[in-house]
Amino acid sequence: MRLAKIGCALMMSSLLLIGCAKRPPSAEGGEAAPGAGGPEIGKYGEGQGGAMYGEGAQGRGKDRYGAGASELTGDPQLDDPSSPLSKRIVYFLFDSSEIAPEYQQLISAHAGYLASNPERTVVLEGHADERGSPEYNIALGEQRANSVSRLLKLQGVAEGQVQVVSFGEEKPAVDGHDESAWQQNRRVELVYARR
């Protein structure tokens, strides 16, 4: 049993090293620093973010950001564009799974909704940009989704209401190979369902 744990730890370390080894150089020619180059985080559709945060950004053929970001749920609380619950995407800085302070209130609103509606469940879909190995990006997407999950559960959401899945780099919100696209692809989407 102990040997199996050591082997598993070595394998995970190797995967992380492989992912880190493929980190692309920054625009200045050196290594891109963790946490550098993140999106300009505004207040969910207001301010600096522009189209990325609710002014008509298009991703894979549908409006994915800001008010009405996700498909309609049939629940007026979730579908009201003036409600913070209609915002269902949390963005992350490069190579980070830390939730920015700007998203605390958004996640708290979703936690309150879920705690008050035990028949509702949410799938937290973790995503990463294309940089790094596929294995590393799957792990990073999962870490991001787990960060949101932990915060929801700390605020009273039941274990059975939250499911975590990671797509890594496989389902980008937008196509592109520059910082503008990468910013929009580093995210966790909250997808609601009923039990």
C-alpha positions as CSV (number, residue, x, y, z in Angstrom):
1,M,0.0,0.0,0.0
2,R,2.8,2.4,0.9
3,L,4.6,1.6,-2.3
4,A,1.4,2.4,-4.3
5,K,1.1,5.8,-2.6
6,I,4.7,6.6,-3.4
7,G,4.3,5.5,-7.0
8,C,1.1,7.7,-7.3
9,A,2.9,10.7,-5.8
10,L,5.8,10.3,-8.2
11,M,3.4,10.0,-11.2
12,M,1.6,13.2,-10.1
13,S,4.9,15.0,-9.7
14,S,6.0,14.0,-13.1
15,L,2.7,15.2,-14.7
16,L,3.1,18.6,-13.0
17,L,6.7,18.9,-14.2
18,I,5.7,18.0,-17.7
19,G,3.0,20.7,-17.6
20,C,5.3,23.3,-16.1
21,A,8.0,22.5,-18.7
22,K,5.7,23.4,-21.5
23,R,4.8,26.9,-20.1
24,P,5.2,29.3,-23.0
25,P,7.5,32.3,-22.9
26,S,5.9,35.6,-22.1
27,A,5.7,38.5,-24.6
28,E,9.0,39.8,-23.2
29,G,10.7,36.5,-24.1
30,G,11.1,35.1,-20.6
31,E,9.0,32.7,-18.6
32,A,5.4,33.8,-18.1
33,A,5.0,34.4,-14.3
34,P,2.1,32.6,-12.5
35,G,-0.8,34.9,-12.1
36,A,0.5,37.4,-14.7
37,G,-1.5,38.5,-17.6
38,G,-5.0,37.9,-16.1
39,P,-8.1,39.6,-17.3
40,E,-9.1,43.1,-16.3
41,I,-11.7,42.0,-13.8
42,G,-14.6,44.3,-13.6
43,K,-17.9,44.0,-11.8
44,Y,-19.7,41.3,-14.0
45,G,-20.5,43.3,-17.0
46,E,-19.4,46.8,-16.0
47,G,-16.2,48.7,-16.5
48,Q,-12.9,47.5,-18.0
49,G,-13.8,44.1,-19.3
50,G,-15.9,45.2,-22.2
51,A,-17.4,42.4,-24.3
52,M,-15.9,39.7,-22.2
53,Y,-18.1,40.6,-19.3
54,G,-21.5,41.1,-20.7
55,E,-21.6,43.4,-23.7
56,G,-22.1,40.8,-26.4
57,A,-19.0,38.6,-26.4
58,Q,-19.5,35.6,-28.6
59,G,-18.1,32.2,-27.8
60,R,-18.8,29.2,-29.9
61,G,-21.8,30.8,-31.5
62,K,-23.7,32.0,-28.5
63,D,-23.6,34.8,-26.0
64,R,-21.7,33.3,-23.1
65,Y,-20.8,36.2,-20.8
66,G,-22.7,38.6,-18.5
67,A,-26.4,38.8,-18.3
68,G,-28.0,35.7,-19.8
69,A,-24.6,34.0,-20.0
70,S,-26.0,30.5,-19.6
71,E,-29.0,29.0,-21.2
72,L,-32.3,29.8,-19.6
73,T,-33.1,27.6,-16.6
74,G,-36.8,28.3,-16.3
75,D,-36.2,29.8,-12.9
76,P,-36.9,33.6,-12.8
77,Q,-34.3,34.1,-10.1
78,L,-31.6,32.6,-12.3
79,D,-32.8,34.1,-15.6
80,D,-33.3,37.7,-14.5
81,P,-30.5,39.7,-16.2
82,S,-30.4,42.2,-13.4
83,S,-29.7,39.5,-10.8
84,P,-26.1,38.4,-10.0
85,L,-27.4,34.9,-10.4
86,S,-27.6,35.4,-14.2
87,K,-23.8,35.7,-14.1
88,R,-22.4,32.2,-14.1
89,I,-18.8,32.5,-15.0
90,V,-15.8,33.0,-12.8
91,Y,-12.5,34.0,-14.5
92,F,-9.0,33.2,-13.3
93,L,-5.6,34.6,-13.7
94,F,-2.9,32.7,-15.6
95,D,-1.8,29.5,-14.0
96,S,-4.0,30.2,-10.9
97,S,-6.9,28.6,-9.2
98,E,-7.3,31.4,-6.7
99,I,-10.7,33.1,-6.7
100,A,-10.2,36.9,-7.2
101,P,-12.0,39.1,-4.6
102,E,-14.2,40.5,-7.4
103,Y,-16.0,37.1,-7.6
104,Q,-16.6,36.6,-3.9
105,Q,-20.0,38.3,-4.0
106,L,-21.1,36.5,-7.1
107,I,-20.2,33.1,-5.6
108,S,-22.0,34.1,-2.3
109,A,-25.2,34.9,-4.3
110,H,-25.1,31.4,-5.9
111,A,-24.4,29.8,-2.5
112,G,-27.4,31.5,-1.0
113,Y,-29.6,30.5,-3.9
114,L,-28.4,26.8,-3.7
115,A,-28.8,26.7,0.1
116,S,-32.4,28.0,-0.3
117,N,-33.2,25.6,-3.2
118,P,-32.1,22.1,-2.2
119,E,-33.7,20.6,-5.3
120,R,-31.2,22.5,-7.5
121,T,-27.8,21.2,-8.3
122,V,-24.9,22.9,-10.1
123,V,-22.1,21.4,-12.2
124,L,-18.9,23.5,-11.9
125,E,-17.1,23.2,-15.3
126,G,-13.4,24.0,-15.0
127,H,-11.5,25.3,-18.0
128,A,-7.9,26.4,-18.9
129,D,-6.4,28.2,-21.8
130,E,-4.3,26.2,-24.3
131,R,-0.9,26.8,-22.8
132,G,0.6,23.9,-20.9
133,S,0.1,20.2,-21.5
134,P,-3.4,18.7,-21.8
135,E,-2.8,16.8,-18.5
136,Y,-1.7,19.9,-16.7
137,N,-4.7,21.9,-18.0
138,I,-7.2,19.1,-16.9
139,A,-5.7,19.3,-13.4
140,L,-5.8,23.1,-13.4
141,G,-9.4,23.2,-14.6
142,E,-10.3,20.8,-11.8
143,Q,-8.4,22.9,-9.2
144,R,-10.4,26.0,-10.3
145,A,-13.7,24.2,-10.1
146,N,-12.8,22.8,-6.7
147,S,-11.9,26.3,-5.5
148,V,-15.5,27.5,-6.4
149,S,-16.9,24.3,-4.9
150,R,-15.1,24.8,-1.5
151,L,-16.4,28.4,-1.3
152,L,-20.0,27.3,-2.1
153,K,-19.9,24.6,0.5
154,L,-18.4,26.9,3.2
155,Q,-21.5,29.1,2.7
156,G,-24.0,26.3,3.3
157,V,-24.4,24.4,0.0
158,A,-24.9,20.7,0.5
159,E,-22.3,18.3,-0.8
160,G,-24.8,16.6,-3.1
161,Q,-25.7,19.8,-4.8
162,V,-22.3,20.4,-6.3
163,Q,-20.5,18.4,-9.0
164,V,-17.0,19.2,-10.4
165,V,-15.8,18.4,-13.9
166,S,-12.8,19.7,-15.8
167,F,-12.5,20.1,-19.5
168,G,-9.0,21.6,-19.4
169,E,-8.3,23.3,-22.7
170,E,-10.8,21.1,-24.7
171,K,-13.8,23.5,-24.7
172,P,-12.5,27.0,-25.2
173,A,-15.1,29.8,-24.9
174,V,-13.4,31.5,-27.8
175,D,-10.9,30.4,-30.4
176,G,-7.6,32.3,-30.5
177,H,-4.0,32.1,-29.6
178,D,-3.5,35.4,-27.8
179,E,-4.1,36.9,-24.4
180,S,-7.5,38.2,-25.3
181,A,-8.7,34.6,-26.0
182,W,-6.8,33.1,-23.1
183,Q,-8.4,35.4,-20.6
184,Q,-11.9,34.2,-21.6
185,N,-10.9,30.6,-21.6
186,R,-9.5,30.5,-18.0
187,R,-12.8,30.0,-16.2
188,V,-15.3,28.0,-14.2
189,E,-18.9,27.9,-15.5
190,L,-21.8,27.2,-13.2
191,V,-24.4,25.1,-15.0
192,Y,-27.6,24.5,-13.1
193,A,-29.9,21.5,-13.1
194,R,-32.6,19.9,-10.9
195,R,-32.2,16.7,-8.9
